[in-house]
Amino acid sequence: MLEKLFSKLEASYEDMVAIRRYLHQHPELSFQEDKTAKFIQSFYEKLNIEVKGKVGGNGVVARVYGSKPGKTVALRADFDALPIQDEKDVPYKSLVPGVMHACGHDGHTATLLLLAKALNELKDELEGTYVFIHQHAEEYAPGGAKPMIEDGCLDGVDVIFGTHLWAGEPTGTIQYRIGPIMAAADRFEIEIQGQGGHGAQPHKTKDAILTASQLVVNLQQIVSRRVNPVESAVVTVASFTAQNAFNVIADKAKLVGTVRTFNEEVRTFIEEEIERVIHGTCFTSDCAYNYDFVRGYPAVVNHAKETEFLIACAREVAEVKTIEETELQMGGEDFAYYLEKVPGTFFFTGAKPLDNSQGYPHHHPKFDIDENAMLIAAKTLGTAAINIHGKE
C-alpha cells in the first residue's frame, strides 16, 4: 500500500510545487484568508471529496473514507501568511505588498492537498477515516486551532499528526521530541504614565522614558535571578514606543513583549512577577502604569507512543536520511490545542534550500524552502496515516 501511495505522490510532485508557488504569490494574513480557504475548498470539491468550509472561521476540513473500518486519523496544515515584505528574487515572489509566506504554510497546504488526493484514489483499499484539517490563523493568537476544535474538527478523531517544514535543517531530516517540543507563547503590554514637561526642566516631570528604560533592564532579572535555572524561559521586550519632540520629556511610554515557557507553574509565576517588577520600578519614579498579560498558545506536548510510532514510520521513507531528537524550541504553535484533546505528535521536516548554505530563518523577508521537503513530509504523514490502523 505504501508503495502505491509513494508512487502517486511522486507523480503529483509537480502539482504540489505549482500549488505551493501559487499560494506563495497570493498570501493572506491571519483571519483574512478568504481566498485561500476558497481555493482549498474548491480543490476538494473538484475531486468530489467531502469538504466543509467556514470551520471555526476560515478553516476547511475534508474527509476521505476507507472502504474498511478502522481508526480516524487527522492530519493538519496551516495556511496563513505574515505581514512581511517578500525580498526574494524568484518567479513565485509574493504579489501582495507587505505580505508573504515566510514560515512555510504554503508548503504545508500543498503537501496536505496532494496527500489527500492520493489517499482518496486509494480509498477502496484503505481502512478507517482520514480527516484533513486546513487551519487558518496559526500565526496570530488566539489562533485558528481552538475555534476549529470548538466547531467539531476533531469529532471522532482517534489520533492526529502534523509537521512543520523546517528551513534551518537539511532536507532529508526528520526531527521529533517526546513531551514538550515548542513553548507556550504569551504576550504582554505595559504602558507607563508619567508627567511630561520641558526637556530643560526634568525636575518638574516624571520621565516615562527613563522609567520604561529601567523597567526593560529590571525585567531581565526575572529569568536570570527568579526562575529556577533548570527551567526554560524567555522574557523579551520587543517594542519600545515613546515619541516626542527633541525638547520634551515624555509623559507616556509603551512596552510590548513576549514570554515563552514550558512549565505552567513557571508561566504563572512570570506573569505575576512581571507586575511585581513593574510596580516596584514605577513606585521609585512615582509613575502610574497599565499592565496587560495575554495568554497565547500553551506548550506543544507530544504523546510518547504516537511519537515513537512516527519515528518508525519515518524510517520507511527512503528520502529520510536523518532521524534525530530536536532540542526544545521556544517558538509557539497552536497545534498544542489538538494535542490537548487527542493523542498525536508534531514533528519537523528539514527543508533548507539547496542553494543557501545558511538558510534564512523563519519570518525572514528572504525565507524560502527546498520544495523537495514537501514530498518527504507527504510520505511521512501518509505512512503514519496508513500504518496507524495496524498499531495496537
Sine and cosine of phi, psi and omega as CSV:
sin_phi,cos_phi,sin_psi,cos_psi,sin_omega,cos_omega
0.00,0.00,-0.68,0.73,0.00,-1.00
-0.89,0.45,-0.58,0.81,0.02,-1.00
-0.88,0.48,-0.67,0.74,0.04,-1.00
-0.91,0.42,-0.68,0.73,0.01,-1.00
-0.88,0.47,-0.74,0.68,-0.03,-1.00
-0.88,0.48,-0.64,0.77,0.00,-1.00
-0.89,0.46,-0.68,0.73,0.01,-1.00
-0.92,0.40,-0.64,0.77,0.01,-1.00
-0.91,0.40,-0.66,0.75,0.03,-1.00
-0.89,0.45,-0.62,0.78,0.00,-1.00
-0.93,0.37,-0.44,0.90,-0.04,-1.00
-0.99,-0.16,0.16,0.99,-0.08,-1.00
-0.86,0.51,-0.68,0.74,-0.01,-1.00
-0.89,0.46,-0.60,0.80,0.06,-1.00
-0.91,0.41,-0.61,0.79,0.03,-1.00
-0.87,0.49,-0.71,0.71,0.02,-1.00
-0.90,0.43,-0.68,0.74,-0.02,-1.00
-0.88,0.47,-0.68,0.73,0.02,-1.00
-0.91,0.42,-0.70,0.71,0.01,-1.00
-0.86,0.52,-0.67,0.74,-0.04,-1.00
-0.95,0.32,-0.58,0.82,0.08,-1.00
-0.88,0.47,-0.74,0.67,0.01,-1.00
-0.90,0.44,-0.57,0.82,0.01,-1.00
-0.90,0.43,-0.56,0.83,0.01,-1.00
-0.98,0.22,-0.35,0.94,-0.09,-1.00
-0.80,-0.60,0.88,0.48,-0.05,-1.00
-0.97,0.25,0.43,-0.90,0.08,-1.00
-0.69,-0.73,0.61,-0.79,-0.05,-1.00
-0.96,0.29,0.28,-0.96,0.03,-1.00
-0.80,0.60,0.70,-0.71,0.00,-1.00
0.93,0.36,0.12,0.99,0.03,-1.00
-0.82,-0.57,0.34,0.94,-0.20,-0.98
-1.00,0.03,0.71,0.70,-0.08,-1.00
-0.88,0.47,-0.76,0.65,-0.05,-1.00
-0.93,0.37,-0.62,0.79,0.02,-1.00
-0.90,0.44,-0.69,0.73,0.03,-1.00
-0.88,0.48,-0.66,0.75,0.02,-1.00
-0.92,0.40,-0.61,0.79,0.05,-1.00
-0.87,0.49,-0.72,0.70,-0.01,-1.00
-0.90,0.44,-0.74,0.67,-0.02,-1.00
-0.89,0.46,-0.65,0.76,0.01,-1.00
-0.90,0.44,-0.60,0.80,0.03,-1.00
-0.84,0.54,-0.72,0.69,-0.01,-1.00
-0.94,0.34,-0.64,0.77,-0.02,-1.00
-0.88,0.47,-0.62,0.79,0.02,-1.00
-0.91,0.41,-0.40,0.92,0.02,-1.00
-0.99,-0.11,0.06,1.00,-0.04,-1.00
0.86,0.52,0.58,0.81,0.08,-1.00
-1.00,-0.08,0.69,-0.72,0.02,-1.00
-0.86,0.51,0.79,-0.61,-0.06,-1.00
-0.55,-0.84,0.54,-0.84,0.03,-1.00
-0.72,-0.69,0.78,-0.63,0.04,-1.00
-0.98,-0.18,0.04,-1.00,0.02,-1.00
0.83,0.56,0.62,0.79,0.02,-1.00
-1.00,0.08,0.93,-0.36,0.00,-1.00
0.90,0.44,0.37,0.93,-0.07,-1.00
0.78,-0.62,-0.90,-0.44,0.02,-1.00
-0.99,-0.12,0.17,0.98,-0.03,-1.00
-0.93,0.38,0.46,-0.89,0.03,-1.00
-0.76,-0.64,0.73,-0.69,0.00,-1.00
-0.77,-0.64,0.80,-0.60,0.04,-1.00
-0.88,-0.48,0.42,-0.91,-0.01,-1.00
-0.69,-0.72,0.70,-0.71,0.11,-0.99
-0.88,-0.48,0.76,-0.65,-0.07,-1.00
-0.95,-0.30,0.85,-0.52,0.10,-0.99
-0.94,0.33,0.31,-0.95,-0.04,-1.00
-0.98,0.20,-0.23,0.97,-0.04,-1.00
-0.89,-0.45,0.47,-0.88,0.02,-1.00
-0.92,0.40,0.44,-0.90,0.01,-1.00
0.10,-0.99,-0.17,-0.99,-0.03,-1.00
-0.95,0.30,0.29,-0.96,0.11,-0.99
-0.96,-0.28,0.91,-0.42,-0.05,-1.00
-0.92,-0.39,0.72,-0.69,0.01,-1.00
-0.95,-0.30,0.61,-0.79,0.09,-1.00
-0.81,-0.58,0.69,-0.73,-0.12,-0.99
-0.83,-0.55,0.63,-0.77,0.14,-0.99
-0.67,-0.74,0.61,-0.79,0.05,-1.00
-0.99,-0.17,0.31,-0.95,-0.09,-1.00
-0.61,-0.79,0.26,0.96,0.04,-1.00
-1.00,0.01,0.35,-0.94,-0.01,-1.00
-0.93,-0.37,-0.13,-0.99,-0.09,-1.00
-0.84,-0.55,0.43,-0.90,0.03,-1.00
-0.98,0.18,0.93,0.36,-0.05,-1.00
-0.73,-0.69,0.65,-0.76,0.05,-1.00
-0.98,0.20,0.81,-0.59,0.00,-1.00
-0.96,0.28,0.87,-0.50,-0.04,-1.00
-0.94,-0.33,0.17,0.99,0.02,-1.00
-0.97,0.25,0.50,-0.87,0.09,-1.00
-0.97,-0.26,0.98,0.22,-0.03,-1.00
-0.69,-0.72,0.40,-0.92,-0.02,-1.00
-0.89,0.46,-0.43,0.90,-0.06,-1.00
-0.98,-0.19,0.38,0.92,0.04,-1.00
-0.83,0.56,0.56,-0.83,0.00,-1.00
-0.81,0.58,0.70,-0.72,0.04,-1.00
-1.00,-0.09,0.01,1.00,-0.04,-1.00
-0.96,-0.27,0.92,-0.39,-0.02,-1.00
-0.84,0.54,0.76,-0.65,0.09,-1.00
0.97,0.23,0.13,0.99,0.00,-1.00
-0.71,-0.71,0.71,-0.70,0.05,-1.00
-0.42,-0.91,0.35,-0.94,0.16,-0.99
-1.00,0.09,0.99,-0.11,-0.05,-1.00
-0.95,-0.32,0.32,0.95,-0.02,-1.00
-0.63,-0.78,0.12,0.99,0.09,-1.00
1.00,0.04,0.14,0.99,-0.04,-1.00
-0.92,0.38,-0.46,0.89,0.10,-1.00
-0.89,0.45,-0.65,0.76,0.05,-1.00
-0.93,0.38,-0.61,0.79,0.05,-1.00
-0.86,0.50,-0.70,0.72,-0.05,-1.00
-0.91,0.41,-0.74,0.68,0.01,-1.00
-0.87,0.49,-0.64,0.77,0.02,-1.00
-0.87,0.50,-0.76,0.66,-0.08,-1.00
-0.94,0.34,-0.59,0.80,0.01,-1.00
-0.88,0.47,-0.73,0.69,-0.03,-1.00
-0.97,0.26,-0.48,0.88,0.11,-0.99
-0.92,0.39,-0.66,0.75,0.04,-1.00
-0.88,0.47,-0.67,0.74,0.02,-1.00
-0.87,0.50,-0.71,0.71,-0.01,-1.00
-0.90,0.43,-0.70,0.72,0.00,-1.00
-0.91,0.41,-0.58,0.81,0.03,-1.00
-0.89,0.45,-0.60,0.80,0.01,-1.00
-0.94,0.34,-0.31,0.95,0.00,-1.00
-0.96,-0.29,0.15,0.99,-0.16,-0.99
-0.86,0.51,-0.48,0.88,0.00,-1.00
-0.93,0.37,-0.26,0.97,-0.01,-1.00
-0.94,-0.35,-0.01,1.00,-0.11,-0.99
-0.99,-0.16,0.37,-0.93,0.12,-0.99
-0.98,-0.22,0.47,-0.88,0.17,-0.99
0.96,0.26,-0.27,-0.96,-0.06,-1.00
-0.82,-0.57,0.59,-0.80,-0.04,-1.00
-0.87,-0.48,0.85,-0.52,-0.04,-1.00
-0.94,-0.34,0.82,-0.57,-0.04,-1.00
-0.95,-0.33,0.95,-0.30,-0.07,-1.00
-0.99,-0.13,0.94,-0.35,0.08,-1.00
-0.98,-0.19,0.96,-0.30,-0.17,-0.99
-0.98,-0.19,0.72,-0.70,0.10,-0.99
-1.00,0.06,0.25,-0.97,0.26,-0.97
0.79,0.62,0.78,0.63,0.13,-0.99
-0.98,0.20,-0.50,0.87,-0.17,-0.99
-0.97,0.25,-0.30,0.95,-0.14,-0.99
-0.70,-0.71,0.91,-0.42,0.02,-1.00
-0.88,0.48,0.62,-0.78,0.28,0.96
-0.99,0.16,0.02,1.00,0.12,-0.99
0.97,0.25,0.09,-1.00,-0.04,-1.00
-0.99,-0.17,-0.33,0.94,-0.08,-1.00
-0.89,0.46,-0.75,0.66,-0.08,-1.00
-0.87,0.49,-0.77,0.64,0.04,-1.00
-0.91,0.42,-0.50,0.86,0.06,-1.00
-0.92,0.38,-0.63,0.78,0.05,-1.00
-0.90,0.44,-0.69,0.72,0.01,-1.00
-0.90,0.44,-0.42,0.91,0.01,-1.00
-1.00,-0.05,0.11,0.99,0.18,-0.98
0.99,-0.17,0.22,0.98,-0.07,-1.00
-0.91,0.41,-0.37,0.93,0.01,-1.00
-0.98,-0.20,0.10,0.99,-0.02,-1.00
-0.85,0.52,0.84,-0.54,0.03,-1.00
0.99,0.16,-0.04,1.00,-0.05,-1.00
-0.97,0.23,0.73,-0.69,0.02,-1.00
-1.00,-0.08,-0.49,0.87,-0.08,-1.00
-0.37,-0.93,0.48,-0.88,-0.01,-1.00
-0.69,-0.72,0.60,-0.80,0.06,-1.00
-0.76,-0.65,0.57,-0.82,0.07,-1.00
-0.51,-0.86,0.44,-0.90,0.04,-1.00
-0.68,-0.73,0.36,-0.93,0.08,-1.00
-0.83,-0.56,0.83,-0.56,0.12,-0.99
-0.90,0.44,0.83,-0.55,-0.22,-0.98
-0.90,-0.43,0.99,-0.17,-0.15,-0.99
-0.94,0.33,-0.20,0.98,0.01,-1.00
-1.00,0.09,-0.16,0.99,-0.04,-1.00
-0.88,-0.48,0.54,-0.84,-0.05,-1.00
-0.88,0.47,0.55,-0.84,0.11,-0.99
-0.87,0.49,0.68,-0.73,-0.08,-1.00
0.98,-0.21,-0.01,1.00,0.01,-1.00
-0.97,-0.25,0.73,-0.69,0.16,-0.99
-0.89,-0.46,0.82,-0.58,0.01,-1.00
-0.91,-0.41,0.69,-0.73,-0.05,-1.00
-0.72,-0.70,0.16,-0.99,0.16,-0.99
-0.28,-0.96,0.75,-0.67,0.09,-1.00
-0.99,0.12,0.70,-0.72,-0.04,-1.00
0.99,0.11,-0.48,-0.88,-0.03,-1.00
-0.86,0.51,0.70,-0.71,0.04,-1.00
-0.78,-0.63,-0.55,0.83,0.05,-1.00
-0.75,-0.66,0.48,-0.88,-0.20,-0.98
-1.00,0.08,0.35,-0.94,0.23,-0.97
-0.91,0.41,0.64,-0.77,-0.09,-1.00
-0.84,-0.54,0.96,-0.28,-0.04,-1.00
-0.91,-0.41,0.31,-0.95,-0.07,-1.00
-0.76,-0.65,0.63,-0.78,0.07,-1.00
-0.73,-0.68,0.48,-0.88,0.10,-1.00
-0.76,-0.65,0.71,-0.70,0.00,-1.00
-0.77,-0.64,0.81,-0.59,0.05,-1.00
-0.90,-0.43,0.86,-0.50,0.02,-1.00
-1.00,-0.09,0.82,-0.58,0.02,-1.00
-0.94,-0.35,0.95,-0.33,0.04,-1.00
-0.96,-0.29,-0.62,-0.79,0.04,-1.00
-0.60,-0.80,0.94,-0.34,-0.07,-1.00
-0.95,0.30,0.12,-0.99,0.01,-1.00
0.07,-1.00,-0.18,-0.98,-0.04,-1.00
-0.95,0.30,0.66,-0.75,-0.02,-1.00
-0.90,0.45,-0.33,0.94,0.01,-1.00
-1.00,-0.01,-0.03,1.00,-0.03,-1.00
-0.76,-0.66,0.88,0.47,-0.07,-1.00
-0.89,0.45,-0.41,0.91,-0.03,-1.00
-0.94,0.35,-0.24,0.97,0.03,-1.00
-0.99,-0.16,0.18,0.98,-0.07,-1.00
-0.82,-0.57,0.13,-0.99,0.20,-0.98
-0.82,-0.57,0.99,-0.15,-0.23,-0.97
-0.95,0.30,0.96,-0.29,-0.02,-1.00
-0.93,0.37,-0.55,0.83,0.00,-1.00
-0.92,0.38,-0.70,0.72,0.02,-1.00
-0.89,0.46,-0.69,0.73,0.00,-1.00
-0.90,0.43,-0.70,0.72,0.01,-1.00
-0.91,0.42,-0.60,0.80,0.03,-1.00
-0.90,0.44,-0.69,0.72,0.05,-1.00
-0.89,0.46,-0.60,0.80,-0.02,-1.00
-0.91,0.41,-0.65,0.76,0.05,-1.00
-0.83,0.56,-0.69,0.72,0.01,-1.00
-0.93,0.37,-0.71,0.70,-0.05,-1.00
-0.90,0.45,-0.57,0.82,-0.01,-1.00
-0.90,0.44,-0.45,0.89,-0.02,-1.00
-0.93,0.36,-0.30,0.95,0.01,-1.00
-0.97,0.24,-0.26,0.96,-0.02,-1.00
-0.89,0.46,-0.77,0.63,-0.01,-1.00
-0.96,0.27,-0.68,0.73,-0.11,-0.99
-0.96,0.28,-0.44,0.90,-0.09,-1.00
-0.78,-0.63,-0.16,0.99,-0.06,-1.00
-0.89,-0.45,-0.38,0.92,0.02,-1.00
-0.99,-0.14,0.70,-0.71,0.06,-1.00
-0.80,0.60,0.81,-0.59,-0.09,-1.00
-0.89,0.45,-0.26,0.97,0.05,-1.00
-0.99,0.17,-0.18,0.98,0.05,-1.00
-1.00,-0.09,0.58,-0.82,0.05,-1.00
-1.00,-0.03,0.75,-0.66,0.01,-1.00
-0.36,-0.93,0.50,-0.87,0.05,-1.00
-0.69,-0.73,0.72,-0.70,0.19,-0.98
-0.83,-0.56,0.92,-0.39,-0.06,-1.00
-0.85,-0.53,0.82,-0.58,0.18,-0.98
-1.00,-0.01,0.92,-0.39,-0.13,-0.99
-0.97,-0.22,-0.25,0.97,-0.03,-1.00
-0.58,-0.81,0.71,-0.70,0.03,-1.00
-0.74,-0.67,0.93,-0.38,-0.07,-1.00
-0.86,-0.51,0.82,-0.58,0.08,-1.00
-0.28,-0.96,0.99,-0.11,-0.10,-1.00
-0.96,-0.28,0.80,-0.60,0.01,-1.00
-0.46,-0.89,0.19,-0.98,0.14,-0.99
-0.93,0.38,0.31,-0.95,-0.11,-0.99
-0.89,0.46,-0.39,0.92,-0.09,-1.00
-0.92,-0.39,0.40,0.91,0.00,-1.00
-0.85,-0.52,0.79,-0.62,0.09,-1.00
-0.99,0.15,0.79,-0.62,-0.13,-0.99
-0.93,0.37,0.65,-0.76,0.10,-0.99
-0.99,-0.12,-0.14,0.99,-0.06,-1.00
-0.56,-0.83,0.64,-0.77,0.07,-1.00
-0.59,-0.80,0.54,-0.84,-0.05,-1.00
-0.78,-0.62,0.74,-0.67,0.06,-1.00
-0.90,-0.44,0.68,-0.73,0.07,-1.00
-0.76,-0.65,0.68,-0.74,-0.02,-1.00
-0.35,-0.94,-0.16,-0.99,-0.06,-1.00
-0.71,-0.70,0.47,-0.88,0.09,-1.00
-0.85,-0.53,0.72,-0.69,0.03,-1.00
-0.81,-0.58,0.79,-0.62,-0.03,-1.00
-0.54,-0.84,0.21,-0.98,0.11,-0.99
-0.89,-0.45,-0.50,0.87,-0.06,-1.00
-1.00,-0.10,0.80,-0.60,-0.04,-1.00
-0.89,0.46,-0.58,0.82,0.03,-1.00
-0.91,0.41,-0.65,0.76,0.04,-1.00
-0.92,0.40,-0.64,0.77,0.02,-1.00
-0.84,0.54,-0.75,0.66,0.00,-1.00
-0.92,0.39,-0.65,0.76,0.01,-1.00
-0.87,0.50,-0.71,0.71,-0.03,-1.00
-0.92,0.40,-0.64,0.77,0.05,-1.00
-0.84,0.55,-0.70,0.72,-0.01,-1.00
-0.96,0.27,-0.60,0.80,-0.05,-1.00
-0.93,0.38,-0.58,0.82,0.05,-1.00
-0.84,0.54,-0.72,0.70,-0.01,-1.00
-0.92,0.40,-0.59,0.81,0.03,-1.00
-0.89,0.46,-0.66,0.75,0.02,-1.00
-0.93,0.38,-0.65,0.76,0.05,-1.00
-0.87,0.50,-0.74,0.67,-0.04,-1.00
-0.85,0.52,-0.72,0.70,-0.03,-1.00
-0.92,0.40,-0.66,0.75,-0.01,-1.00
-0.91,0.41,-0.69,0.72,-0.01,-1.00
-0.94,0.33,-0.50,0.87,0.02,-1.00
-0.89,0.46,-0.66,0.75,-0.05,-1.00
-0.94,0.35,-0.41,0.91,-0.01,-1.00
-0.95,-0.31,0.07,1.00,0.04,-1.00
0.87,0.49,0.63,0.77,0.05,-1.00
-0.95,-0.32,0.41,-0.91,0.10,-1.00
-0.99,-0.12,0.18,-0.98,-0.01,-1.00
-0.43,-0.90,0.35,-0.94,0.20,-0.98
-0.80,-0.60,0.71,-0.70,-0.07,-1.00
-0.76,-0.64,0.79,-0.62,0.01,-1.00
-0.76,-0.65,0.85,-0.52,0.02,-1.00
-0.92,-0.39,0.88,-0.47,-0.05,-1.00
-0.95,-0.32,0.91,-0.42,0.03,-1.00
-0.96,0.29,0.82,-0.57,0.04,-1.00
-0.99,-0.11,-0.68,-0.73,-0.05,-1.00
-0.96,0.29,0.61,-0.80,0.13,-0.99
-0.95,0.30,0.10,-0.99,0.03,-1.00
-0.91,0.40,0.57,-0.82,0.10,-1.00
-0.99,0.12,0.88,-0.47,-0.06,-1.00
-0.85,-0.52,0.94,-0.33,-0.03,-1.00
-0.98,0.21,0.58,-0.82,0.05,-1.00
-0.99,0.12,0.64,-0.77,-0.15,-0.99
-0.89,0.45,-0.80,0.60,-0.08,-1.00
-0.88,0.48,-0.67,0.74,-0.03,-1.00
-0.94,0.34,-0.54,0.84,0.04,-1.00
-0.94,0.34,-0.69,0.72,0.05,-1.00
-0.88,0.47,-0.61,0.79,0.05,-1.00
-0.90,0.44,-0.67,0.74,0.01,-1.00
-0.89,0.46,-0.64,0.77,0.03,-1.00
-0.86,0.51,-0.70,0.71,0.02,-1.00
-0.89,0.45,-0.63,0.78,0.02,-1.00
-0.91,0.42,-0.66,0.75,-0.02,-1.00
-0.88,0.48,-0.51,0.86,0.01,-1.00
-0.92,0.38,-0.29,0.96,-0.01,-1.00
-1.00,0.04,-0.05,1.00,0.00,-1.00
-0.99,-0.17,0.91,-0.42,-0.12,-0.99
-0.87,0.49,-0.55,0.83,-0.04,-1.00
-0.96,0.29,-0.23,0.97,0.04,-1.00
-0.99,0.17,0.91,-0.41,-0.06,-1.00
-0.98,-0.19,-0.46,0.89,-0.06,-1.00
-0.70,-0.71,0.78,-0.62,0.10,-0.99
-0.85,-0.53,0.89,-0.46,-0.12,-0.99
-0.58,-0.81,0.42,-0.91,0.06,-1.00
-0.97,0.22,0.76,-0.64,0.03,-1.00
-1.00,0.07,0.41,-0.91,0.16,-0.99
-0.96,0.29,0.25,-0.97,0.07,-1.00
-0.88,0.48,0.69,-0.72,0.00,-1.00
-0.96,-0.29,0.77,-0.63,-0.04,-1.00
-0.99,0.13,-0.11,0.99,0.10,-0.99
-0.93,0.37,0.39,-0.92,-0.01,-1.00
-0.96,-0.28,0.32,-0.95,-0.02,-1.00
-0.38,-0.92,0.77,-0.64,0.00,-1.00
-0.99,0.13,0.17,0.98,0.23,-0.97
-0.86,0.51,-0.35,0.94,0.03,-1.00
-0.80,0.60,-0.61,0.79,-0.04,-1.00
-0.91,0.42,-0.60,0.80,0.04,-1.00
-0.90,0.43,-0.67,0.74,-0.05,-1.00
-0.95,0.31,-0.30,0.95,0.11,-0.99
-0.97,0.24,-0.33,0.95,-0.06,-1.00
-0.98,-0.20,-0.64,0.77,-0.04,-1.00
-0.67,-0.74,0.39,-0.92,0.05,-1.00
-0.90,0.43,0.47,-0.88,0.04,-1.00
0.19,-0.98,-0.16,-0.99,0.02,-1.00
-0.43,-0.91,0.46,-0.89,0.02,-1.00
-0.84,-0.54,0.76,-0.65,-0.08,-1.00
-0.70,-0.72,0.19,-0.98,-0.02,-1.00
-0.95,-0.32,0.67,-0.74,0.05,-1.00
-0.92,-0.40,0.91,-0.41,-0.04,-1.00
-0.82,0.58,0.69,-0.72,-0.07,-1.00
-0.52,-0.85,0.55,0.84,-0.02,-1.00
-0.92,0.40,0.79,-0.62,0.01,-1.00
-0.84,0.54,0.67,-0.74,-0.08,-1.00
-0.92,0.38,-0.47,0.88,-0.05,-1.00
-1.00,-0.07,0.23,0.97,-0.02,-1.00
-0.68,-0.73,0.99,-0.15,-0.10,-0.99
-0.88,0.47,-0.51,0.86,0.00,-1.00
-1.00,0.06,-0.68,0.73,-0.06,-1.00
0.98,0.18,0.85,-0.53,0.04,-1.00
-0.96,0.26,0.63,-0.77,-0.06,-1.00
-0.94,0.33,0.31,-0.95,0.09,-1.00
-0.86,0.52,0.60,-0.80,-0.02,-1.00
0.96,0.27,0.31,0.95,0.06,-1.00
-0.99,-0.10,0.56,-0.83,-0.02,-1.00
-0.87,0.49,-0.33,0.94,0.02,-1.00
-0.93,-0.36,0.32,0.95,0.00,-1.00
-0.85,0.52,0.64,-0.77,0.09,-1.00
-0.39,-0.92,0.15,-0.99,0.00,-1.00
-0.75,-0.66,0.34,-0.94,0.23,-0.97
-0.99,0.16,0.91,-0.41,-0.11,-0.99
-0.91,0.41,-0.31,0.95,0.09,-1.00
-0.88,0.48,-0.41,0.91,0.00,-1.00
-0.90,0.43,-0.46,0.89,0.02,-1.00
-0.89,0.46,-0.64,0.76,0.01,-1.00
-0.91,0.42,-0.64,0.77,0.04,-1.00
-0.90,0.43,-0.68,0.73,0.02,-1.00
-0.89,0.46,-0.68,0.73,-0.01,-1.00
-0.89,0.45,-0.68,0.73,-0.01,-1.00
-0.92,0.39,-0.64,0.77,-0.02,-1.00
-0.93,0.37,-0.72,0.70,0.05,-1.00
-0.90,0.44,-0.65,0.76,0.00,-1.00
-0.90,0.43,-0.62,0.78,0.05,-1.00
-0.89,0.46,-0.69,0.72,0.03,-1.00
-0.89,0.45,-0.67,0.75,-0.04,-1.00
-0.90,0.44,-0.60,0.80,-0.01,-1.00
-0.99,0.15,-0.72,0.69,-0.08,-1.00
-0.95,0.33,-0.31,0.95,-0.03,-1.00
-0.87,0.49,-0.39,0.92,-0.03,-1.00
-0.96,0.28,-0.28,0.96,0.07,-1.00
-0.98,-0.20,0.10,1.00,-0.03,-1.00
-1.00,-0.02,0.79,-0.61,0.03,-1.00
-1.00,-0.01,0.00,0.00,0.00,0.00
